[in-house]
């Protein structure tokens, strides 16, 4: 992705950001070196709070325990935009030789949330310096995205009541796509994520007299095989869903039949209708299969993240800004659906908006011990955030 493809407006913003980009890269490296897990991001929150206040933002902390929101009002415009970045790390031991590698054993920014935070901080700094917009800018720094629903925690703490937004936008890096390459799509973009624990309860005994037992392993095996029909025979062929049994445990000895077996599932799909269908079929199959063997089940079905569904107006707007800014050849406005889940979906249930991805270049995959965020994206992503904000609030 070369500079020759950018618009004049893009070059202007990028050049201005580059005058202080090195400082923002240093901040990213500092965050990378001090990763914190979900709801434990006290140091990260303090860094963000201090920077935002130094640039003139009204700052609120403690939303969703460790979340931070900065607000900047310019002019008399009534429109309000929200930009969101996540900042939690993962419980992974970093396996890089970077000078700024993690100093916290067993914790690592292996998903690029340090980079997302740096991009939004850079945009916040630029927009505060230039103030070339008319309205209200809300920069939302969210904790605990990694399976802990930090977005919902912030919403439950009154995020959109305290900081109303007419539209909210989020972005995530994507390894394998060229640095700065923007992708999104109208409608369902990322799947729901549900976690299911099924405990099969039978009657244990000696392995040599199985007729005197109710074998939960056999019942569990039957449940697992029957679950394979949910996607193939219950989900409409034009829909997409995943029902995966990732763990199955029972017993400790070859000649003892355990009295219980336990399986763990991940369940994903792209619509709430299919989500309801999946839960109904999984619970019905598990219960009925167990009963046919004389066993019973206990089911702990946890809905983690809903499907991420982009709103049409806001998505078309964001992708058009990206095309005008970076050039149409550097934007995919009808991207394939992503397979990972994202708790920004909770924000899109409360407020119109759009979630996008930005290419991270030829990096290691996400959630990999060798991953590192591409620093080239800090000025590029920040410039996009700035252009999006200016275009939205000045319209």
Backbone torsions as a table, in degrees:
resi	resn	phi	psi	omega
1	UNK	NA	103.7	-173.8
2	UNK	-99.0	155.5	-177.1
3	UNK	-60.9	-25.9	-177.8
4	UNK	-62.8	-17.3	-179.7
5	UNK	-85.3	-13.7	-173.3
6	UNK	-76.7	154.5	172.8
7	UNK	-74.9	166.1	177.7
8	UNK	-61.7	-39.0	179.0
9	UNK	-63.8	-38.9	178.9
10	UNK	-65.2	-46.9	179.9
11	UNK	-58.6	-38.2	-178.9
12	UNK	-64.3	-47.9	-179.4
13	UNK	-66.0	-45.3	-178.7
14	UNK	-61.0	-42.5	-179.7
15	UNK	-63.1	-39.6	178.5
16	UNK	-66.8	-41.4	179.6
17	UNK	-65.5	-36.0	-178.1
18	UNK	-64.7	-17.1	177.8
19	UNK	-68.3	-21.2	177.4
20	UNK	-129.1	11.3	-176.3
21	UNK	-62.0	-35.2	-179.2
22	UNK	-59.7	-38.3	177.6
23	UNK	-63.4	-37.9	-177.4
24	UNK	-73.8	-32.2	174.0
25	UNK	-64.1	-40.8	177.0
26	UNK	-60.3	-39.0	178.1
27	UNK	-64.7	-42.3	177.5
28	UNK	-59.6	-43.7	-179.9
29	UNK	-65.1	-36.4	177.1
30	UNK	-64.8	-43.5	177.8
31	UNK	-64.5	-38.1	179.2
32	UNK	-63.8	-37.7	-177.6
33	UNK	-74.7	-15.8	-177.2
34	UNK	-128.1	60.9	-177.3
35	UNK	-70.3	146.5	178.9
36	UNK	-134.7	140.1	-178.6
37	UNK	-77.3	168.8	-175.9
38	UNK	-52.9	133.0	-179.3
39	UNK	67.3	8.4	175.9
40	UNK	-116.3	11.6	-168.7
41	UNK	-83.9	51.8	-176.5
42	UNK	-65.6	-47.0	-179.3
43	UNK	-64.6	-44.7	-179.9
44	UNK	-59.7	-45.8	179.2
45	UNK	-60.0	-40.9	-179.5
46	UNK	-64.7	-39.8	177.5
47	UNK	-61.8	-47.0	-179.1
48	UNK	-62.7	-46.7	-179.5
49	UNK	-58.0	-46.5	-177.9
50	UNK	-62.3	-43.6	-179.3
51	UNK	-65.9	-46.7	-178.6
52	UNK	-60.9	-43.1	178.8
53	UNK	-63.8	-36.4	179.9
54	UNK	-66.5	-22.8	179.5
55	UNK	-96.6	3.1	173.9
56	UNK	97.0	13.7	178.8
57	UNK	-82.5	145.1	165.5
58	UNK	-77.8	126.2	-169.9
59	UNK	-121.7	136.1	172.4
60	UNK	-120.7	132.8	177.1
61	UNK	-115.6	166.9	174.1
62	UNK	88.1	0.4	174.9
63	UNK	-73.4	125.4	-173.8
64	UNK	65.0	35.4	178.2
65	UNK	75.4	-59.1	-175.9
66	UNK	-121.8	8.8	-179.8
67	UNK	-71.8	155.3	-179.0
68	UNK	-133.1	136.0	175.0
69	UNK	-128.5	130.5	174.5
70	UNK	-112.9	137.5	179.9
71	UNK	-124.5	136.3	178.0
72	UNK	-134.0	119.9	178.7
73	UNK	-106.4	132.6	179.3
74	UNK	-132.5	130.9	177.5
75	UNK	73.1	-157.2	-176.1
76	UNK	-114.7	8.3	-178.1
77	UNK	-62.5	145.9	-176.7
78	UNK	-96.7	-10.2	-177.8
79	UNK	-75.3	150.5	-176.6
80	UNK	-135.0	129.3	179.8
81	UNK	-121.2	144.8	175.5
82	UNK	-118.1	134.1	174.5
83	UNK	-120.1	130.0	-173.3
84	UNK	-119.7	137.6	171.3
85	UNK	-131.7	144.4	175.9
86	UNK	-98.4	157.4	-174.6
87	UNK	-142.1	14.6	178.0
88	UNK	-88.1	159.3	-179.9
89	UNK	-106.8	-175.2	-177.9
90	UNK	-118.1	154.6	177.1
91	UNK	-81.1	68.2	-178.3
92	UNK	-128.8	138.4	175.1
93	UNK	-81.4	119.2	-175.8
94	UNK	-68.0	136.6	-179.7
95	UNK	-123.3	56.3	175.2
96	UNK	-124.8	170.2	176.1
97	UNK	-110.9	24.0	-178.1
98	UNK	-64.7	146.0	176.5
99	UNK	-62.6	-28.8	-177.0
100	UNK	-106.0	25.9	179.0
101	UNK	-58.6	162.1	-175.7
102	UNK	-56.4	133.6	174.2
103	UNK	-94.2	-5.9	-177.3
104	UNK	-105.2	108.1	-176.1
105	UNK	-55.7	133.8	176.6
106	UNK	75.9	9.4	179.1
107	UNK	-132.2	141.1	-174.8
108	UNK	-158.1	143.9	170.4
109	UNK	-83.0	78.4	-176.3
110	UNK	-96.2	8.3	179.5
111	UNK	-124.6	-1.1	176.2
112	UNK	85.2	14.5	-179.8
113	UNK	-66.5	-26.4	172.7
114	UNK	-62.5	-38.3	178.3
115	UNK	-71.3	-40.2	177.1
116	UNK	-59.6	-42.3	179.3
117	UNK	-64.8	-42.9	179.9
118	UNK	-64.3	-39.5	177.6
119	UNK	-60.7	-46.7	-177.7
120	UNK	-70.6	-37.4	175.3
121	UNK	-62.1	-40.2	179.2
122	UNK	-64.0	-43.6	176.7
123	UNK	-62.9	-42.2	179.8
124	UNK	-60.7	-40.9	179.1
125	UNK	-65.3	-47.0	-179.7
126	UNK	-61.0	-46.6	-177.2
127	UNK	-66.8	-31.8	176.8
128	UNK	-71.3	-35.0	179.6
129	UNK	-71.7	-43.3	-173.9
130	UNK	-88.4	-35.3	-179.9
131	UNK	49.7	40.1	-178.8
132	UNK	-92.9	54.9	175.5
133	UNK	-153.8	165.3	-175.1
134	UNK	-131.0	94.4	-177.2
135	UNK	155.3	-153.9	-175.4
136	UNK	-119.0	126.3	176.6
137	UNK	-107.0	125.0	174.6
138	UNK	-114.6	115.5	176.3
139	UNK	-100.8	121.0	-170.4
140	UNK	-111.0	115.3	178.9
141	UNK	-107.5	112.5	-167.9
142	UNK	-106.3	135.7	174.7
143	UNK	-86.5	171.2	159.8
144	UNK	53.4	46.2	176.1
145	UNK	-74.2	-30.9	-172.3
146	UNK	-75.0	82.3	174.1
147	UNK	69.3	9.5	-178.5
148	UNK	-114.6	5.2	170.6
149	UNK	57.9	46.6	177.3
150	UNK	-61.5	-31.6	177.8
151	UNK	-62.4	-44.9	178.8
152	UNK	-64.9	-37.6	179.0
153	UNK	-62.3	-41.5	177.8
154	UNK	-66.0	-41.9	178.6
155	UNK	-62.4	-44.5	179.5
156	UNK	-63.2	-26.6	177.1
157	UNK	-85.9	7.5	173.5
158	UNK	94.4	24.4	-177.9
159	UNK	-49.2	-55.2	-172.5
160	UNK	-83.6	-12.2	170.8
161	UNK	-77.7	-41.7	-179.6
162	UNK	-78.2	-33.1	-178.5
163	UNK	-130.9	74.6	-179.1
164	UNK	-60.6	141.9	178.5
165	UNK	-129.6	138.1	172.6
166	UNK	-80.7	-23.2	175.5
167	UNK	-156.2	147.7	179.2
168	UNK	-132.2	142.1	-175.3
169	UNK	-132.3	145.7	176.0
170	UNK	-138.7	161.8	-178.4
171	UNK	-146.9	148.6	178.7
172	UNK	-136.8	141.8	177.8
173	UNK	-71.8	154.4	-177.6
174	UNK	-135.3	100.5	176.4
175	UNK	-57.4	143.7	179.2
176	UNK	99.3	-28.6	174.9
177	UNK	-90.6	149.3	-178.9
178	UNK	-56.8	144.8	178.6
179	UNK	-53.8	130.1	179.0
180	UNK	86.7	-8.0	-179.8
181	UNK	-71.3	124.6	-174.4
182	UNK	-100.8	133.8	177.8
183	UNK	-135.1	146.8	172.8
184	UNK	-168.4	-178.4	175.9
185	UNK	-160.8	152.6	173.9
186	UNK	-74.1	141.5	176.2
187	UNK	87.1	-152.6	-175.4
188	UNK	-65.5	126.1	-174.7
189	UNK	-119.9	-35.7	-179.1
190	UNK	-137.2	149.7	-173.1
191	UNK	-82.8	162.6	168.5
192	UNK	-67.2	164.3	177.0
193	UNK	-138.0	114.1	178.7
194	UNK	-122.3	147.3	-179.8
195	UNK	-118.9	131.7	-176.0
196	UNK	-127.9	131.4	173.2
197	UNK	-115.5	119.3	178.4
198	UNK	-113.0	119.5	176.4
199	UNK	-106.6	119.6	178.5
200	UNK	-95.5	123.2	-175.5
201	UNK	-112.4	117.2	179.1
202	UNK	-119.2	-140.1	176.3
203	UNK	-138.9	116.6	-174.6
204	UNK	-77.4	170.9	178.0
205	UNK	172.3	-168.5	-178.1
206	UNK	-73.6	137.0	-179.9
207	UNK	-64.6	-17.9	-179.6
208	UNK	-83.8	-12.6	178.6
209	UNK	-128.5	63.8	-174.9
210	UNK	-62.4	-23.2	-178.6
211	UNK	-66.4	-16.8	179.8
212	UNK	-94.3	6.8	-178.1
213	UNK	-121.3	170.2	164.6
214	UNK	-118.7	103.5	-168.7
215	UNK	-78.2	109.5	-179.3
216	UNK	-71.5	-19.9	179.3
217	UNK	-71.3	-44.7	177.8
218	UNK	-63.5	-45.1	178.4
219	UNK	-62.3	-41.4	179.2
220	UNK	-64.5	-40.8	178.3
221	UNK	-62.1	-38.8	178.1
222	UNK	-65.7	-39.3	177.2
223	UNK	-61.8	-46.3	-178.5
224	UNK	-59.5	-44.9	-179.8
225	UNK	-66.6	-39.8	179.8
226	UNK	-66.6	-32.1	179.0
227	UNK	-64.1	-21.5	179.6
228	UNK	-67.4	-15.5	179.8
229	UNK	-85.6	-12.2	-174.8
230	UNK	-61.1	-51.3	-179.0
231	UNK	-71.9	-40.5	-174.3
232	UNK	-75.8	-26.0	-174.1
233	UNK	-124.8	-9.0	-179.6
234	UNK	-115.9	-31.7	179.8
235	UNK	-84.4	131.2	178.4
236	UNK	-54.4	140.1	-175.1
237	UNK	-57.6	-27.6	-179.1
238	UNK	-85.7	-3.6	174.3
239	UNK	-95.8	167.3	179.5
240	UNK	-126.3	134.5	178.7
241	UNK	-153.2	158.0	177.4
242	UNK	-132.7	130.0	170.1
243	UNK	-127.6	104.7	-176.1
244	UNK	-118.8	127.2	171.5
245	UNK	-91.3	106.8	-174.8
246	UNK	-94.5	-11.4	-177.5
247	UNK	-151.8	137.3	176.9
248	UNK	-145.1	115.2	-174.9
249	UNK	-132.0	138.6	174.3
250	UNK	-166.3	142.4	171.5
251	UNK	72.9	168.3	-178.6
252	UNK	-140.1	-7.7	-177.7
253	UNK	-139.3	153.5	-175.5
254	UNK	-73.1	-20.2	-176.5
255	UNK	-112.9	18.7	179.0
256	UNK	-125.6	127.0	173.6
257	UNK	-89.4	120.0	-178.2
258	UNK	-69.1	161.6	176.9
259	UNK	-92.7	-3.0	177.3
260	UNK	-155.1	156.6	175.4
261	UNK	-135.7	151.4	-176.0
262	UNK	-132.9	134.4	175.6
263	UNK	-129.4	148.6	179.5
264	UNK	-120.1	134.3	-177.0
265	UNK	-123.1	150.2	163.1
266	UNK	-114.5	137.0	-175.3
267	UNK	-130.3	128.1	-175.6
268	UNK	-140.2	146.4	175.9
269	UNK	-163.9	179.3	-171.7
270	UNK	-114.3	7.3	177.9
271	UNK	-146.9	152.7	-179.8
272	UNK	-68.6	-30.0	178.7
273	UNK	-64.9	-46.4	178.4
274	UNK	-67.8	-34.2	178.2
275	UNK	-59.7	-44.3	177.7
276	UNK	-63.9	-42.0	178.6
277	UNK	-59.4	-45.9	-178.6
278	UNK	-60.5	-45.2	-179.3
279	UNK	-62.8	-43.3	-179.4
280	UNK	-61.5	-45.1	-177.2
281	UNK	-70.1	-40.6	-179.8
282	UNK	-62.5	-45.6	-179.1
283	UNK	-66.9	-40.4	-179.4
284	UNK	-66.5	-46.1	-179.4
285	UNK	-62.8	-46.8	-178.0
286	UNK	-61.7	-44.2	-179.1
287	UNK	-65.5	-47.2	-175.5
288	UNK	-69.4	-42.5	179.0
289	UNK	-62.2	-44.3	179.5
290	UNK	-61.5	-43.8	-178.8
291	UNK	-62.4	-33.6	-178.8
292	UNK	-66.6	-17.4	177.5
293	UNK	-104.3	2.9	-178.2
294	UNK	83.2	11.1	178.9
295	UNK	-103.2	178.0	174.3
296	UNK	-137.8	166.8	-179.2
297	UNK	-127.5	151.7	165.8
298	UNK	-116.5	128.8	-174.3
299	UNK	-119.6	123.6	174.9
300	UNK	-110.5	98.9	-174.3
301	UNK	-104.8	110.4	-176.8
302	UNK	-110.0	121.2	174.1
303	UNK	-85.6	111.2	-173.7
304	UNK	-87.8	-68.7	179.9
305	UNK	-124.5	139.0	176.1
306	UNK	-77.0	169.7	173.6
307	UNK	-60.4	144.2	176.9
308	UNK	-92.2	115.3	-175.3
309	UNK	-120.0	113.2	179.5
310	UNK	-76.9	138.7	177.3
311	UNK	-79.2	141.5	-171.7
312	UNK	-62.4	-52.9	-175.0
313	UNK	-59.8	-47.4	-176.3
314	UNK	-70.2	-33.7	179.8
315	UNK	-71.5	-43.7	177.0
316	UNK	-62.0	-38.3	178.2
317	UNK	-64.2	-49.0	-176.0
318	UNK	-64.5	-43.6	-179.1
319	UNK	-69.6	-31.4	176.5
320	UNK	-68.6	-40.8	175.3
321	UNK	-59.2	-43.2	179.5
322	UNK	-62.9	-41.9	179.3
323	UNK	-65.4	-43.7	178.2
324	UNK	-64.5	-32.3	-173.1
325	UNK	-83.3	-53.2	-173.8
326	UNK	-99.7	-13.8	-174.3
327	UNK	100.2	140.6	-175.3
328	UNK	-59.8	-28.9	-178.2
329	UNK	-70.8	-12.6	-179.3
330	UNK	-108.4	19.3	-179.1
331	UNK	-139.2	135.7	172.0
332	UNK	-115.1	103.5	-176.3
333	UNK	-86.5	-2.5	177.0
334	UNK	-134.4	57.0	-175.5
335	UNK	-64.2	153.3	169.2
336	UNK	-63.7	153.8	177.4
337	UNK	-64.2	146.3	175.4
338	UNK	-88.5	156.8	-176.7
339	UNK	-98.4	-16.8	177.9
340	UNK	-82.0	160.0	178.8
341	UNK	-104.0	162.3	-170.4
342	UNK	-154.7	129.1	-175.2
343	UNK	-79.5	0.2	168.3
344	UNK	-58.9	-18.8	176.7
345	UNK	-55.2	-35.6	178.2
346	UNK	-62.5	-39.1	179.6
347	UNK	-67.1	-37.7	179.6
348	UNK	-71.0	-19.4	173.3
349	UNK	-75.4	-22.5	-177.0
350	UNK	-100.1	-23.9	-170.9
351	UNK	-148.8	139.6	175.7
352	UNK	-59.8	146.8	179.8
353	UNK	173.9	-165.6	-174.8
354	UNK	-153.9	142.4	174.0
355	UNK	-113.3	136.1	-177.3
356	UNK	-128.7	168.9	170.3
357	UNK	-122.0	154.5	176.6
358	UNK	-129.2	130.3	-176.0
359	UNK	-59.2	142.7	179.8
360	UNK	-109.5	9.1	-179.5
361	UNK	76.5	-161.8	-176.4
362	UNK	-87.2	66.4	-178.5
363	UNK	-101.9	171.3	171.0
364	UNK	-62.8	158.9	-179.9
365	UNK	-65.1	162.9	172.5
366	UNK	-63.1	149.9	179.0
367	UNK	62.7	30.0	179.0
368	UNK	-114.9	141.6	-175.8
369	UNK	-65.3	-15.3	179.8
370	UNK	-101.1	3.6	-175.8
371	UNK	-70.4	148.6	168.3
372	UNK	-149.8	141.1	177.4
373	UNK	-67.7	144.0	-179.2
374	UNK	-84.3	112.9	-177.0
375	UNK	-64.2	-18.9	176.4
376	UNK	-60.3	-25.6	-178.2
377	UNK	-77.0	-14.0	-177.7
378	UNK	-63.9	-54.0	175.7
379	UNK	-69.0	-35.1	-178.7
380	UNK	-67.9	-50.1	179.7
381	UNK	-64.5	-39.9	178.7
382	UNK	-64.3	-40.3	179.0
383	UNK	-64.0	-39.3	176.4
384	UNK	-63.6	-46.0	177.3
385	UNK	-57.2	-42.1	-179.3
386	UNK	-64.0	-47.1	179.9
387	UNK	-62.5	-41.1	179.3
388	UNK	-62.1	-44.5	-179.6
389	UNK	-63.2	-48.8	-178.9
390	UNK	-61.7	-44.9	-178.5
391	UNK	-64.9	-40.9	-177.4
392	UNK	-70.3	-46.9	-174.8
393	UNK	-80.0	-20.2	-179.9
394	UNK	-94.0	-3.7	-178.3
395	UNK	-71.0	NA	NA
